[in-house]
Amino acid sequence: MSQTAIDTAHLSRQSGGDHALERELLTLFAQQCAKHLRTIHGSADLQARLDAAHSLKGAARAIGAWQVAEAADAVELRLAEADQRRTEAAMDALTLAAAEARAAICRSDCAA
């Protein structure tokens, strides 16, 4: 079953139907994605990477980016296990899910 990158019904409930607030939340999420992914991929500090994955998971859940949330959760778990091979695979899945979510946000901004 295919799942959209952003659950717009969830986002609408979170924003109380305020479309301007939805756009603001989506923009903020896109920025958070970029920031947290840089930390997850580039930091030598394991705790910083864990914190970034956890924060991204929460931000994704708040707007209904379920695939990003699931992938960030997997990264967080794999980092904690210190399994390099599985961590890299989880990070690839997170990068893809985040790219899909950010593309959906871009499309919604262009349509607005």
Buried (B, 14 or more C-beta within 10 A) or exposed (E): EEEBBBBBEBBBEBBEEEEEBBBEBBEEBBEBBEEBBEBBEEBEEEEEBBBBBBBBBEBBBBBBBBBBBBBBBBBBBBBEEEEEEBBEBBBEBBBEBBBBBBEBBEEBEEEE
